[in-house]
Each structure stands twice: as structure tokens, then as C-alpha cells.
Amino acid sequence: MWSWVAHRVTGVLIFFFLFVHVLDTALVRVSPEAYDDVVATYKTPIVAVLEYGLVAAILFHALNGLRVIAVDFWSKGPRYQKHMLWTVVGLWVVLMIGAIYPVLGHAARELFGS
């Protein structure tokens, strides 16, 4: 049940990000100065934390989507769906730990110095 809710919530969050991304990219045609201001805002440590959240949402949505496909199209899928869910969660945790430095490294250097 909760994986269903998390899948829907992450899908909505990813859609919202893509919508905002298209709008701020289109801003370059309207006002290059305003676009530069927006890009400068994206280089702050707070936005780096939001980017880490985006990575978390995309990874969970993708991994859980593969699990849903396996449950729907594999004849033994419904029998193993709980095991597959815990596999998805474990893989997600490992990948999120691996994403800490690449995503948050710049923000940590900016906050605490090189």
C-alpha cells in the first residue's frame, strides 16, 4: 500500500520538477539576466539538498516502477512482490548512500570550506 502511495507522490514531484525546469529554461529567451539570476539561485546549498531529494524521488520511482512491471508481467510476480519491495528499498538505500558525495559534495565544500 505505501509503495503505491510513494510511487504516486514521487511521480507528481518529478512532474512538478520537470514543469519548473521547462519554465526556467524558457526564461533564457525572455530575459538572459533573469535566467542568470535563477541559475545563481540553483547553486546554493539549499538547492543541493533539494537536488538530492530529486535524485531520491527519481531512483525510487524508477526502481519501484520496475518492480510493478515484474509483478504485472511475471507469472510469479504477485507471490514475490513483498520480497521485491524490500529488494527495491535496499537497492534504493545503497544508491542513495552512493549519491551523497556526487550530489551534496559541492554544497558541503561551500558550507564548510574545501
LOKOLKE-728469 format. One record per atom (N, C-alpha, C, O): x, y, z; atom name; residue in three letters. Coordinates in steps of 0.2 Angstrom, whole numbers, plus 2048, in hexadecimal, padded with zeros to 3 digits. Atoms other than C-alpha are relative to their C-alpha. Layout:
<pts>
u=X v=Y w=Z atom=CA res=ALA
...
</pts>
This chain:
<pts>
u=804 v=7FA w=800 atom=N res=MET
u=800 v=800 w=800 atom=CA res=MET
u=804 v=806 w=800 atom=C res=MET
u=803 v=80B w=7FC atom=O res=MET
u=7FC v=7FA w=800 atom=N res=TRP
u=80D v=80D w=805 atom=CA res=TRP
u=805 v=800 w=7FA atom=C res=TRP
u=806 v=806 w=7F8 atom=O res=TRP
u=7FC v=7FF w=806 atom=N res=SER
u=818 v=809 w=7F6 atom=CA res=SER
u=7FC v=803 w=7FA atom=C res=SER
u=7FE v=806 w=7F6 atom=O res=SER
u=804 v=7FD w=805 atom=N res=TRP
u=809 v=80D w=7EB atom=CA res=TRP
u=7FF v=808 w=801 atom=C res=TRP
u=800 v=80B w=7FC atom=O res=TRP
u=800 v=7F9 w=7FE atom=N res=VAL
u=807 v=81E w=7F4 atom=CA res=VAL
u=807 v=803 w=7FE atom=C res=VAL
u=807 v=809 w=7FB atom=O res=VAL
u=7F9 v=7FD w=801 atom=N res=ALA
u=81A v=821 w=7F3 atom=CA res=ALA
u=801 v=801 w=7F8 atom=C res=ALA
u=804 v=806 w=7F6 atom=O res=ALA
u=7FF v=800 w=808 atom=N res=HIS
u=81A v=81D w=7E0 atom=CA res=HIS
u=7FC v=806 w=7FD atom=C res=HIS
u=7FE v=809 w=7F9 atom=O res=HIS
u=804 v=7FA w=803 atom=N res=ARG
u=80C v=82A w=7DD atom=CA res=ARG
u=802 v=806 w=802 atom=C res=ARG
u=803 v=80B w=7FE atom=O res=ARG
u=7FE v=7FA w=7FD atom=N res=VAL
u=813 v=837 w=7E8 atom=CA res=VAL
u=807 v=802 w=7FC atom=C res=VAL
u=808 v=808 w=7FA atom=O res=VAL
u=7FA v=7FF w=803 atom=N res=THR
u=824 v=835 w=7E0 atom=CA res=THR
u=7FF v=802 w=7F9 atom=C res=THR
u=803 v=806 w=7F6 atom=O res=THR
u=802 v=7FE w=807 atom=N res=GLY
u=81C v=836 w=7CF atom=CA res=GLY
u=7FE v=807 w=7FF atom=C res=GLY
u=800 v=80B w=7FA atom=O res=GLY
u=802 v=7F9 w=800 atom=N res=VAL
u=814 v=846 w=7D3 atom=CA res=VAL
u=805 v=805 w=801 atom=C res=VAL
u=806 v=80A w=7FE atom=O res=VAL
u=7FA v=7FB w=7FF atom=N res=LEU
u=824 v=84E w=7DA atom=CA res=LEU
u=804 v=800 w=7FA atom=C res=LEU
u=807 v=806 w=7F8 atom=O res=LEU
u=7FC v=800 w=807 atom=N res=ILE
u=82D v=849 w=7CA atom=CA res=ILE
u=7FD v=804 w=7FB atom=C res=ILE
u=800 v=808 w=7F8 atom=O res=ILE
u=803 v=7FB w=805 atom=N res=PHE
u=820 v=851 w=7BF atom=CA res=PHE
u=800 v=807 w=802 atom=C res=PHE
u=802 v=80B w=7FE atom=O res=PHE
u=800 v=7F9 w=7FE atom=N res=PHE
u=820 v=861 w=7CA atom=CA res=PHE
u=807 v=802 w=7FE atom=C res=PHE
u=808 v=808 w=7FC atom=O res=PHE
u=7FA v=7FE w=801 atom=N res=PHE
u=833 v=861 w=7C8 atom=CA res=PHE
u=801 v=802 w=7F8 atom=C res=PHE
u=804 v=807 w=7F6 atom=O res=PHE
u=800 v=7FF w=807 atom=N res=LEU
u=832 v=85F w=7B5 atom=CA res=LEU
u=7FD v=806 w=7FE atom=C res=LEU
u=7FF v=80A w=7F9 atom=O res=LEU
u=804 v=7FA w=801 atom=N res=PHE
u=825 v=86D w=7B4 atom=CA res=PHE
u=804 v=806 w=801 atom=C res=PHE
u=805 v=80A w=7FD atom=O res=PHE
u=7FC v=7FA w=7FE atom=N res=VAL
u=830 v=879 w=7BD atom=CA res=VAL
u=806 v=801 w=7FC atom=C res=VAL
u=808 v=806 w=7FA atom=O res=VAL
u=7FA v=800 w=804 atom=N res=HIS
u=83F v=874 w=7B4 atom=CA res=HIS
u=7FF v=803 w=7F9 atom=C res=HIS
u=803 v=806 w=7F6 atom=O res=HIS
u=801 v=7FE w=806 atom=N res=VAL
u=837 v=877 w=7A3 atom=CA res=VAL
u=7FE v=808 w=800 atom=C res=VAL
u=801 v=80B w=7FC atom=O res=VAL
u=801 v=7F9 w=7FF atom=N res=LEU
u=831 v=888 w=7A9 atom=CA res=LEU
u=806 v=804 w=801 atom=C res=LEU
u=807 v=809 w=7FE atom=O res=LEU
u=7FA v=7FC w=7FF atom=N res=ASP
u=841 v=88E w=7B0 atom=CA res=ASP
u=805 v=800 w=7FA atom=C res=ASP
u=809 v=804 w=7F9 atom=O res=ASP
u=7FC v=800 w=806 atom=N res=THR
u=84A v=888 w=7A0 atom=CA res=THR
u=7FE v=804 w=7FB atom=C res=THR
u=801 v=807 w=7F7 atom=O res=THR
u=803 v=7FB w=805 atom=N res=ALA
u=83E v=892 w=795 atom=CA res=ALA
u=801 v=807 w=802 atom=C res=ALA
u=801 v=80B w=7FE atom=O res=ALA
u=7FF v=7F9 w=7FD atom=N res=LEU
u=842 v=8A1 w=7A0 atom=CA res=LEU
u=806 v=803 w=7FC atom=C res=LEU
u=807 v=809 w=7FB atom=O res=LEU
u=7FA v=7FE w=803 atom=N res=VAL
u=853 v=8A2 w=796 atom=CA res=VAL
u=7FE v=804 w=7FA atom=C res=VAL
u=801 v=809 w=7F8 atom=O res=VAL
u=802 v=7FC w=806 atom=N res=ARG
u=849 v=8A8 w=787 atom=CA res=ARG
u=7FD v=807 w=801 atom=C res=ARG
u=7FD v=80B w=7FD atom=O res=ARG
u=804 v=7FA w=7FE atom=N res=VAL
u=83F v=8B5 w=790 atom=CA res=VAL
u=805 v=805 w=803 atom=C res=VAL
u=806 v=80B w=801 atom=O res=VAL
u=7FC v=7FB w=7FD atom=N res=SER
u=84D v=8BD w=79B atom=CA res=SER
u=807 v=7FC w=802 atom=C res=SER
u=806 v=7F8 w=807 atom=O res=SER
u=7FA v=803 w=7FF atom=N res=PRO
u=85F v=8B6 w=79B atom=CA res=PRO
u=803 v=801 w=807 atom=C res=PRO
u=805 v=7FD w=80B atom=O res=PRO
u=7FE v=7FE w=7F9 atom=N res=GLU
u=863 v=8C0 w=7AB atom=CA res=GLU
u=7FC v=7FC w=806 atom=C res=GLU
u=7FF v=7FA w=80B atom=O res=GLU
u=804 v=804 w=7FC atom=N res=ALA
u=854 v=8B8 w=7B4 atom=CA res=ALA
u=802 v=7F9 w=801 atom=C res=ALA
u=802 v=7F6 w=806 atom=O res=ALA
u=7FE v=807 w=800 atom=N res=TYR
u=859 v=8A7 w=7AF atom=CA res=TYR
u=807 v=7FF w=804 atom=C res=TYR
u=807 v=7FA w=807 atom=O res=TYR
u=7FA v=801 w=7FC atom=N res=ASP
u=86B v=8AA w=7B6 atom=CA res=ASP
u=7FF v=801 w=807 atom=C res=ASP
u=802 v=7FD w=80B atom=O res=ASP
u=802 v=800 w=7F9 atom=N res=ASP
u=863 v=8AF w=7C6 atom=CA res=ASP
u=7FD v=7FA w=803 atom=C res=ASP
u=7FF v=7F8 w=808 atom=O res=ASP
u=803 v=807 w=7FE atom=N res=VAL
u=859 v=89F w=7C7 atom=CA res=VAL
u=805 v=7FB w=800 atom=C res=VAL
u=805 v=7F7 w=805 atom=O res=VAL
u=7FB v=805 w=800 atom=N res=VAL
u=868 v=895 w=7C3 atom=CA res=VAL
u=805 v=801 w=806 atom=C res=VAL
u=807 v=7FC w=809 atom=O res=VAL
u=7FC v=7FE w=7FA atom=N res=ALA
u=872 v=89E w=7D1 atom=CA res=ALA
u=7FC v=7FD w=806 atom=C res=ALA
u=800 v=7FB w=80A atom=O res=ALA
u=804 v=803 w=7FA atom=N res=THR
u=864 v=899 w=7DD atom=CA res=THR
u=801 v=7F8 w=800 atom=C res=THR
u=801 v=7F6 w=806 atom=O res=THR
u=7FF v=807 w=800 atom=N res=TYR
u=866 v=887 w=7D7 atom=CA res=TYR
u=806 v=7FD w=803 atom=C res=TYR
u=807 v=7F7 w=804 atom=O res=TYR
u=7F9 v=802 w=7FE atom=N res=LYS
u=878 v=887 w=7DD atom=CA res=LYS
u=801 v=800 w=808 atom=C res=LYS
u=806 v=800 w=80A atom=O res=LYS
u=800 v=7FF w=7F8 atom=N res=THR
u=873 v=889 w=7F0 atom=CA res=THR
u=800 v=7F9 w=803 atom=C res=THR
u=7FD v=7F4 w=800 atom=O res=THR
u=800 v=807 w=7FC atom=N res=PRO
u=875 v=87B w=7FD atom=CA res=PRO
u=7F9 v=7FD w=801 atom=C res=PRO
u=7F8 v=7F7 w=801 atom=O res=PRO
u=807 v=802 w=7FF atom=N res=ILE
u=862 v=87B w=800 atom=CA res=ILE
u=7FE v=7FC w=7FA atom=C res=ILE
u=7FA v=7F7 w=7FA atom=O res=ILE
u=802 v=804 w=806 atom=N res=VAL
u=85F v=876 w=7EE atom=CA res=VAL
u=804 v=7FA w=7FF atom=C res=VAL
u=801 v=7F5 w=7FC atom=O res=VAL
u=7FD v=806 w=800 atom=N res=ALA
u=86C v=869 w=7EF atom=CA res=ALA
u=7FD v=7FB w=804 atom=C res=ALA
u=7FC v=7F5 w=801 atom=O res=ALA
u=804 v=804 w=7FC atom=N res=VAL
u=862 v=861 w=7FC atom=CA res=VAL
u=7FA v=7FE w=7FC atom=C res=VAL
u=7F8 v=7F8 w=7FD atom=O res=VAL
u=806 v=802 w=804 atom=N res=LEU
u=853 v=862 w=7F1 atom=CA res=LEU
u=801 v=7FC w=7FA atom=C res=LEU
u=7FE v=7F7 w=7F8 atom=O res=LEU
u=7FD v=805 w=805 atom=N res=GLU
u=85D v=85A w=7E3 atom=CA res=GLU
u=801 v=7F9 w=802 atom=C res=GLU
u=7FF v=7F4 w=7FF atom=O res=GLU
u=7FF v=806 w=7FE atom=N res=TYR
u=861 v=84C w=7EE atom=CA res=TYR
u=7F9 v=7FC w=801 atom=C res=TYR
u=7F8 v=7F6 w=800 atom=O res=TYR
u=807 v=802 w=7FF atom=N res=GLY
u=84E v=84A w=7F2 atom=CA res=GLY
u=7FD v=7FE w=7F9 atom=C res=GLY
u=7FA v=7F9 w=7F8 atom=O res=GLY
u=802 v=802 w=807 atom=N res=LEU
u=84B v=84A w=7DF atom=CA res=LEU
u=803 v=7F9 w=7FE atom=C res=LEU
u=800 v=7F5 w=7FB atom=O res=LEU
u=7FD v=806 w=801 atom=N res=VAL
u=858 v=83C w=7DD atom=CA res=VAL
u=7FC v=7FA w=803 atom=C res=VAL
u=7FB v=7F5 w=801 atom=O res=VAL
u=804 v=806 w=7FC atom=N res=ALA
u=84F v=832 w=7EB atom=CA res=ALA
u=7F9 v=7FF w=7FC atom=C res=ALA
u=7F8 v=7F9 w=7FC atom=O res=ALA
u=807 v=801 w=803 atom=N res=ALA
u=83E v=835 w=7E2 atom=CA res=ALA
u=801 v=7FC w=7FA atom=C res=ALA
u=7FD v=7F7 w=7F8 atom=O res=ALA
u=7FF v=803 w=807 atom=N res=ILE
u=844 v=830 w=7D1 atom=CA res=ILE
u=803 v=7F8 w=801 atom=C res=ILE
u=800 v=7F4 w=7FE atom=O res=ILE
u=7FD v=807 w=7FE atom=N res=LEU
u=84E v=820 w=7D8 atom=CA res=LEU
u=7FA v=7FC w=802 atom=C res=LEU
u=7F9 v=7F6 w=800 atom=O res=LEU
u=805 v=804 w=7FD atom=N res=PHE
u=83F v=81A w=7E2 atom=CA res=PHE
u=7FB v=7FF w=7FB atom=C res=PHE
u=7F8 v=7F9 w=7FA atom=O res=PHE
u=805 v=801 w=805 atom=N res=HIS
u=833 v=81D w=7D4 atom=CA res=HIS
u=802 v=7FB w=7FA atom=C res=HIS
u=7FE v=7F7 w=7F8 atom=O res=HIS
u=7FE v=805 w=805 atom=N res=ALA
u=83D v=814 w=7C7 atom=CA res=ALA
u=801 v=7F9 w=803 atom=C res=ALA
u=7FE v=7F4 w=7FF atom=O res=ALA
u=800 v=807 w=7FE atom=N res=LEU
u=841 v=805 w=7D2 atom=CA res=LEU
u=7FA v=7FD w=802 atom=C res=LEU
u=7F9 v=7F7 w=800 atom=O res=LEU
u=806 v=803 w=7FF atom=N res=ASN
u=830 v=803 w=7D8 atom=CA res=ASN
u=7FC v=7FF w=7FA atom=C res=ASN
u=7F8 v=7FA w=7FA atom=O res=ASN
u=804 v=801 w=806 atom=N res=GLY
u=829 v=805 w=7C7 atom=CA res=GLY
u=802 v=7F9 w=7FD atom=C res=GLY
u=7FE v=7F6 w=7FA atom=O res=GLY
u=7FE v=807 w=802 atom=N res=LEU
u=834 v=7F6 w=7C2 atom=CA res=LEU
u=7FD v=7FB w=804 atom=C res=LEU
u=7FB v=7F5 w=801 atom=O res=LEU
u=803 v=805 w=7FC atom=N res=ARG
u=82D v=7ED w=7D0 atom=CA res=ARG
u=7F9 v=7FF w=7FE atom=C res=ARG
u=7F6 v=7F9 w=7FE atom=O res=ARG
u=807 v=800 w=802 atom=N res=VAL
u=81B v=7F1 w=7CB atom=CA res=VAL
u=800 v=7FC w=7F9 atom=C res=VAL
u=7FB v=7F8 w=7F8 atom=O res=VAL
u=800 v=803 w=807 atom=N res=ILE
u=81F v=7EB w=7B9 atom=CA res=ILE
u=801 v=7F8 w=801 atom=C res=ILE
u=7FE v=7F4 w=7FE atom=O res=ILE
u=7FF v=808 w=7FF atom=N res=ALA
u=826 v=7DA w=7C0 atom=CA res=ALA
u=7FA v=7FD w=803 atom=C res=ALA
u=7F9 v=7F7 w=802 atom=O res=ALA
u=806 v=803 w=7FD atom=N res=VAL
u=817 v=7D8 w=7CB atom=CA res=VAL
u=7FA v=7FF w=7FB atom=C res=VAL
u=7F7 v=7FA w=7FB atom=O res=VAL
u=806 v=801 w=805 atom=N res=ASP
u=80B v=7DB w=7BC atom=CA res=ASP
u=801 v=7FB w=7FB atom=C res=ASP
u=7FD v=7F8 w=7F9 atom=O res=ASP
u=7FF v=804 w=806 atom=N res=PHE
u=814 v=7D1 w=7AF atom=CA res=PHE
u=804 v=7FA w=801 atom=C res=PHE
u=804 v=7F6 w=7FD atom=O res=PHE
u=7FD v=806 w=7FE atom=N res=TRP
u=81D v=7C3 w=7B8 atom=CA res=TRP
u=7FB v=7FC w=804 atom=C res=TRP
u=7F8 v=7FE w=808 atom=O res=TRP
u=805 v=804 w=7FD atom=N res=SER
u=812 v=7B5 w=7BC atom=CA res=SER
u=801 v=7FE w=808 atom=C res=SER
u=7FC v=7FE w=80B atom=O res=SER
u=7FF v=800 w=7F9 atom=N res=LYS
u=81A v=7B3 w=7CD atom=CA res=LYS
u=801 v=806 w=804 atom=C res=LYS
u=802 v=806 w=80A atom=O res=LYS
u=7FF v=7FA w=7FE atom=N res=GLY
u=81B v=7C5 w=7D0 atom=CA res=GLY
u=7FC v=802 w=807 atom=C res=GLY
u=7FE v=804 w=80C atom=O res=GLY
u=804 v=7FE w=7FA atom=N res=PRO
u=80C v=7C7 w=7DD atom=CA res=PRO
u=803 v=7FC w=806 atom=C res=PRO
u=802 v=7FE w=80B atom=O res=PRO
u=7FD v=804 w=7FB atom=N res=ARG
u=814 v=7B9 w=7E7 atom=CA res=ARG
u=806 v=803 w=804 atom=C res=ARG
u=807 v=802 w=80A atom=O res=ARG
u=7FA v=7FD w=7FE atom=N res=TYR
u=824 v=7C2 w=7E9 atom=CA res=TYR
u=800 v=808 w=801 atom=C res=TYR
u=806 v=80B w=801 atom=O res=TYR
u=800 v=7F9 w=801 atom=N res=GLN
u=81E v=7D4 w=7E9 atom=CA res=GLN
u=803 v=803 w=807 atom=C res=GLN
u=806 v=808 w=807 atom=O res=GLN
u=7FD v=7FD w=7FA atom=N res=LYS
u=823 v=7D7 w=7FC atom=CA res=LYS
u=807 v=7FF w=800 atom=C res=LYS
u=80B v=804 w=802 atom=O res=LYS
u=7F9 v=801 w=801 atom=N res=HIS
u=834 v=7D0 w=7F9 atom=CA res=HIS
u=803 v=805 w=7FB atom=C res=HIS
u=808 v=808 w=7FD atom=O res=HIS
u=7FE v=7FB w=805 atom=N res=MET
u=836 v=7DB w=7EA atom=CA res=MET
u=800 v=807 w=803 atom=C res=MET
u=804 v=80B w=801 atom=O res=MET
u=800 v=7F9 w=7FD atom=N res=LEU
u=831 v=7EA w=7F4 atom=CA res=LEU
u=805 v=801 w=804 atom=C res=LEU
u=809 v=807 w=804 atom=O res=LEU
u=7FA v=7FF w=7FB atom=N res=TRP
u=83E v=7E7 w=801 atom=CA res=TRP
u=806 v=800 w=7FC atom=C res=TRP
u=80B v=804 w=7FE atom=O res=TRP
u=7FA v=800 w=804 atom=N res=THR
u=84B v=7E4 w=7F3 atom=CA res=THR
u=800 v=807 w=7FD atom=C res=THR
u=806 v=80A w=7FD atom=O res=THR
u=800 v=7F9 w=803 atom=N res=VAL
u=846 v=7F5 w=7EB atom=CA res=VAL
u=802 v=805 w=806 atom=C res=VAL
u=806 v=809 w=804 atom=O res=VAL
u=7FE v=7FB w=7FB atom=N res=VAL
u=847 v=7FE w=7FC atom=CA res=VAL
u=807 v=7FF w=802 atom=C res=VAL
u=80B v=804 w=803 atom=O res=VAL
u=7F9 v=801 w=7FF atom=N res=GLY
u=858 v=7F6 w=7FF atom=CA res=GLY
u=805 v=803 w=7FB atom=C res=GLY
u=809 v=806 w=7FD atom=O res=GLY
u=7FC v=7FD w=806 atom=N res=LEU
u=85F v=7FB w=7EE atom=CA res=LEU
u=7FF v=807 w=800 atom=C res=LEU
u=804 v=80B w=7FF atom=O res=LEU
u=801 v=7F9 w=800 atom=N res=TRP
u=857 v=80C w=7F0 atom=CA res=TRP
u=805 v=803 w=805 atom=C res=TRP
u=808 v=808 w=804 atom=O res=TRP
u=7FC v=7FD w=7FA atom=N res=VAL
u=860 v=80F w=801 atom=CA res=VAL
u=808 v=800 w=7FE atom=C res=VAL
u=80B v=804 w=7FF atom=O res=VAL
u=7F9 v=800 w=802 atom=N res=VAL
u=871 v=809 w=7FA atom=CA res=VAL
u=802 v=805 w=7FA atom=C res=VAL
u=807 v=808 w=7FB atom=O res=VAL
u=7FF v=7FB w=806 atom=N res=LEU
u=86F v=814 w=7EA atom=CA res=LEU
u=800 v=807 w=803 atom=C res=LEU
u=804 v=80B w=801 atom=O res=LEU
u=801 v=7F9 w=7FD atom=N res=MET
u=86A v=823 w=7F5 atom=CA res=MET
u=807 v=801 w=804 atom=C res=MET
u=809 v=807 w=804 atom=O res=MET
u=7F9 v=7FF w=7FD atom=N res=ILE
u=87A v=820 w=800 atom=CA res=ILE
u=805 v=802 w=7FB atom=C res=ILE
u=809 v=806 w=7FD atom=O res=ILE
u=7FB v=7FF w=806 atom=N res=GLY
u=884 v=820 w=7F0 atom=CA res=GLY
u=7FF v=807 w=7FD atom=C res=GLY
u=804 v=809 w=7FA atom=O res=GLY
u=801 v=7FA w=803 atom=N res=ALA
u=87C v=830 w=7EA atom=CA res=ALA
u=801 v=806 w=805 atom=C res=ALA
u=801 v=80C w=803 atom=O res=ALA
u=7FF v=7FB w=7FB atom=N res=ILE
u=880 v=83A w=7FA atom=CA res=ILE
u=806 v=805 w=7FD atom=C res=ILE
u=805 v=80B w=7FD atom=O res=ILE
u=7FB v=7FC w=802 atom=N res=TYR
u=891 v=840 w=7F4 atom=CA res=TYR
u=7FF v=804 w=7F9 atom=C res=TYR
u=800 v=80A w=7F9 atom=O res=TYR
u=800 v=7FD w=806 atom=N res=PRO
u=88E v=843 w=7E2 atom=CA res=PRO
u=7FA v=806 w=800 atom=C res=PRO
u=7FB v=80B w=7FC atom=O res=PRO
u=805 v=7FB w=800 atom=N res=VAL
u=87E v=84D w=7E6 atom=CA res=VAL
u=801 v=806 w=805 atom=C res=VAL
u=800 v=80C w=803 atom=O res=VAL
u=7FF v=7FB w=7FB atom=N res=LEU
u=882 v=856 w=7F6 atom=CA res=LEU
u=807 v=802 w=801 atom=C res=LEU
u=808 v=806 w=806 atom=O res=LEU
u=7F9 v=7FE w=7FF atom=N res=GLY
u=895 v=857 w=7F5 atom=CA res=GLY
u=801 v=807 w=7FF atom=C res=GLY
u=805 v=80B w=803 atom=O res=GLY
u=7FF v=7F8 w=802 atom=N res=HIS
u=894 v=869 w=7ED atom=CA res=HIS
u=7FD v=804 w=806 atom=C res=HIS
u=801 v=809 w=808 atom=O res=HIS
u=804 v=7FC w=7FA atom=N res=ALA
u=888 v=86F w=7FB atom=CA res=ALA
u=804 v=7FF w=806 atom=C res=ALA
u=805 v=804 w=80A atom=O res=ALA
u=7FC v=800 w=7FA atom=N res=ALA
u=893 v=868 w=809 atom=CA res=ALA
u=807 v=804 w=7FF atom=C res=ALA
u=809 v=807 w=804 atom=O res=ALA
u=7FA v=7FC w=801 atom=N res=ARG
u=8A3 v=870 w=801 atom=CA res=ARG
u=7FE v=807 w=801 atom=C res=ARG
u=802 v=80B w=804 atom=O res=ARG
u=802 v=7F9 w=800 atom=N res=GLU
u=89A v=880 w=800 atom=CA res=GLU
u=7FE v=802 w=807 atom=C res=GLU
u=800 v=808 w=80A atom=O res=GLU
u=802 v=7FF w=7F9 atom=N res=LEU
u=893 v=87F w=812 atom=CA res=LEU
u=806 v=800 w=805 atom=C res=LEU
u=807 v=804 w=809 atom=O res=LEU
u=7FB v=802 w=7FB atom=N res=PHE
u=8A2 v=878 w=81B atom=CA res=PHE
u=807 v=802 w=7FD atom=C res=PHE
u=80C v=801 w=801 atom=O res=PHE
u=7F9 v=7FF w=803 atom=N res=GLY
u=8B1 v=87D w=80F atom=CA res=GLY
u=803 v=7FA w=7FD atom=C res=GLY
u=801 v=7F5 w=7FE atom=O res=GLY
u=7FD v=805 w=804 atom=N res=SER
u=8BB v=873 w=804 atom=CA res=SER
u=805 v=7FC w=804 atom=C res=SER
u=808 v=7F7 w=802 atom=O res=SER
</pts>
